[in-house]
Amino acid sequence: MFAHIDRTDFAPEIMSYLETVAELPEILAWRAVADDLMAVGPGLRVLDAGCGLGDVARRLAAAVGPGGDVTAIDVSAQMVDAARSRDAGAGVTYEVADVTDLPYASGSFDRSRCERVLQHLTDPDAALAELVRVTAAGGMVCVLDSDWRSVAVDVDEPELSSAVLAAMDTVSPQPDLGRTLRRRLVRAGLVDVEVRVHPITYTSPSIAAAVYPFVNEEIPPEAGIIPPELRDRWFAALRRAAAEGVFWMATLGYVACGTVPEAAA
């Protein structure tokens, strides 16, 4: 769905989802890890690939100051229009572009950032190659992404939890993307690659539901997120855990950053 927003009728729901996620402390803490590694400062040229509603791009624009610039791209024209309408003088440049075929000259940016995009692509390495290409020597590429196979949910029917989580392999083309990032960045030619793993935990299913569709009972059955034979039992188990105050869920968010090497003499 995220890879083809403009071909669906779900753009308003996706935008509402992104607005909610952007305010969650768990997500803000994950993004702070990337901020630390990227070391964005005044005067830098920054690319935010897969910008969504542009909240991160606008924050980065404040960090680079008047001497730098931020370009925010998304494959969805609807998303880019929505991000541009929220700019409020931040000065970000918003453009529709495909991360696997970027319309920029080599070395155009000092920092390239990509959050929760590669997991939706059939060829994430093509996107990484493009991010490396448009980043100047000595610059950095930073990727944040999920690992759906790291998710753990504790309910009073462990076998039910295992069955539901096994079905999560269908959520994205790359369900284990996070754990593969170091390998992918190294093979893309980056050096000094550093990976940080950020644990994200929830004790409320209603908060977790803002991020993870398989704990969101409001998503209709026809969306196919939960196998139909498990759906009623699964959400009943989640409701029991919430009522008892024992719900617990954890997952891992990965941040990987590497440097584009200087050209050989």
DRENTORTI-897957 format. One line per 4 residues: number of its first residue (from 1); their letters; for each residue x, y, z negated of C-alpha. Coordinates in steps of 0.5 Angstrom, whole numbers, always signed. Layout:
# DRENTORTI-897957
NUM) a) X Y Z | ...
This chain:
# DRENTORTI-897957
1) mfah) +0 +0 +0 | +5 +5 -2 | +9 +4 +5 | +3 +5 +9
5) idrt) -1 +11 +5 | -3 +14 +11 | -7 +8 +14 | -11 +7 +8
9) dfap) -17 +10 +4 | -13 +10 -3 | -9 +17 -2 | -13 +20 -8
13) eims) -12 +14 -12 | -5 +14 -11 | -4 +21 -12 | -7 +20 -19
17) ylet) -3 +14 -21 | +3 +18 -19 | +1 +24 -23 | +0 +20 -29
21) vael) +6 +16 -29 | +10 +22 -28 | +8 +24 -35 | +9 +18 -39
25) peil) +15 +18 -44 | +17 +11 -42 | +18 +14 -34 | +21 +20 -36
29) awra) +27 +16 -41 | +28 +12 -35 | +29 +18 -30 | +34 +21 -35
33) vadd) +38 +15 -34 | +39 +17 -27 | +40 +25 -29 | +46 +23 -33
37) lmav) +49 +19 -28 | +48 +24 -22 | +51 +30 -25 | +47 +35 -21
41) gpgl) +49 +42 -22 | +49 +49 -19 | +50 +49 -11 | +49 +42 -9
45) rvld) +45 +39 -3 | +40 +34 -6 | +36 +29 -2 | +30 +26 -6
49) agcg) +28 +20 -1 | +21 +18 -3 | +19 +24 -7 | +11 +23 -8
53) lgdv) +8 +29 -11 | +15 +32 -11 | +16 +33 -19 | +23 +30 -19
57) arrl) +25 +35 -13 | +22 +41 -16 | +26 +39 -23 | +32 +38 -19
61) aaav) +31 +45 -15 | +32 +48 -22 | +38 +45 -23 | +42 +46 -17
65) gpgg) +40 +54 -17 | +40 +59 -12 | +46 +56 -9 | +44 +49 -8
69) dvta) +38 +46 -4 | +33 +40 -5 | +30 +37 +1 | +24 +32 -1
73) idvs) +22 +27 +4 | +16 +22 +4 | +14 +17 +10 | +7 +19 +8
77) aqmv) +4 +26 +11 | -1 +26 +6 | +4 +26 +0 | +8 +31 +3
81) daar) +3 +36 +4 | +1 +35 -3 | +8 +36 -6 | +8 +42 -2
85) srda) +2 +45 -5 | +5 +44 -12 | +11 +47 -10 | +10 +54 -14
89) gagv) +16 +57 -12 | +21 +52 -13 | +24 +53 -6 | +24 +45 -4
93) tyev) +24 +43 +3 | +19 +38 +4 | +19 +34 +10 | +16 +27 +13
97) advt) +21 +22 +14 | +23 +15 +14 | +28 +13 +9 | +30 +8 +14
101) dlpy) +31 +13 +20 | +33 +19 +17 | +33 +25 +21 | +39 +29 +18
105) asgs) +47 +29 +20 | +52 +25 +17 | +54 +28 +11 | +48 +33 +10
109) fdrs) +48 +32 +2 | +52 +32 -4 | +47 +27 -8 | +42 +23 -5
113) rcer) +36 +20 -10 | +31 +14 -8 | +26 +12 -14 | +21 +6 -13
117) vlqh) +22 +6 -6 | +26 +0 -4 | +22 -5 -7 | +16 -3 -2
121) ltdp) +21 -4 +4 | +22 -11 +8 | +29 -8 +10 | +32 -4 +4
125) daal) +39 -5 +6 | +37 -1 +12 | +35 +5 +8 | +41 +4 +3
129) aelv) +45 +5 +10 | +42 +11 +12 | +42 +14 +5 | +50 +13 +5
133) rvta) +50 +16 +12 | +47 +22 +10 | +51 +23 +4 | +58 +27 +4
137) aggm) +64 +24 +2 | +65 +24 -5 | +58 +25 -6 | +53 +20 -10
141) vcvl) +47 +16 -8 | +43 +14 -14 | +37 +9 -14 | +32 +7 -19
145) dsdw) +28 +1 -18 | +24 -4 -21 | +24 -12 -22 | +18 -15 -22
149) rsva) +21 -22 -25 | +23 -18 -31 | +16 -17 -34 | +14 -20 -40
153) vdvd) +7 -20 -43 | +5 -23 -50 | -2 -26 -50 | -5 -31 -54
157) epel) -5 -36 -48 | +3 -36 -46 | +1 -41 -40 | -4 -36 -37
161) ssav) +1 -30 -38 | +6 -34 -34 | +1 -36 -28 | -1 -29 -28
165) laam) +6 -26 -27 | +8 -31 -22 | +3 -28 -18 | +7 -22 -18
169) dtvs) +11 -24 -13 | +6 -22 -8 | +6 -14 -11 | +12 -12 -7
173) pqpd) +17 -15 -1 | +22 -15 -6 | +20 -17 -13 | +27 -18 -16
177) lgrt) +30 -11 -12 | +33 -8 -19 | +37 -14 -21 | +40 -14 -13
181) lrrr) +42 -6 -13 | +49 -7 -15 | +51 -12 -10 | +47 -8 -5
185) lvra) +50 -1 -6 | +57 -5 -6 | +56 -8 +1 | +53 -1 +3
189) glvd) +60 +1 +2 | +59 +5 -4 | +65 +5 -9 | +65 +6 -17
193) vevr) +58 +3 -17 | +55 +4 -24 | +48 +0 -26 | +44 +2 -32
197) vhpi) +39 -3 -35 | +33 +1 -38 | +28 -3 -42 | +21 +0 -42
201) tyts) +16 -3 -47 | +9 -2 -48 | +4 -4 -54 | -2 -1 -51
205) psia) -5 -4 -45 | -9 +2 -43 | -2 +6 -42 | +1 +0 -39
209) aavy) -5 +0 -34 | -3 +7 -32 | +4 +4 -29 | +2 -4 -28
213) pfvn) -4 -6 -23 | -4 -13 -26 | -6 -10 -33 | -11 -5 -30
217) eeip) -18 -8 -31 | -21 -2 -27 | -18 -5 -20 | -23 -9 -17
221) peag) -22 -16 -16 | -22 -15 -8 | -15 -12 -9 | -13 -19 -10
225) iipp) -8 -17 -15 | -10 -22 -20 | -12 -29 -18 | -19 -30 -18
229) elrd) -19 -36 -22 | -15 -33 -27 | -18 -26 -27 | -24 -26 -33
233) rwfa) -19 -30 -38 | -13 -26 -37 | -17 -19 -38 | -21 -22 -44
237) alrr) -14 -24 -47 | -11 -17 -46 | -18 -14 -49 | -17 -19 -55
241) aaae) -9 -17 -56 | -11 -10 -56 | -17 -11 -61 | -12 -14 -66
245) gvfw) -6 -9 -64 | -2 -14 -62 | -1 -13 -55 | +6 -12 -52
249) matl) +9 -12 -46 | +17 -11 -43 | +20 -10 -37 | +27 -7 -34
253) gyva) +28 -1 -30 | +34 -1 -26 | +39 +5 -24 | +45 +4 -20
257) cgtv) +49 +10 -17 | +55 +10 -13 | +60 +14 -9 | +61 +15 -2
261) peaa) +69 +14 -1 | +73 +19 +2 | +75 +18 +9 | +82 +14 +10
265) a) +87 +18 +12
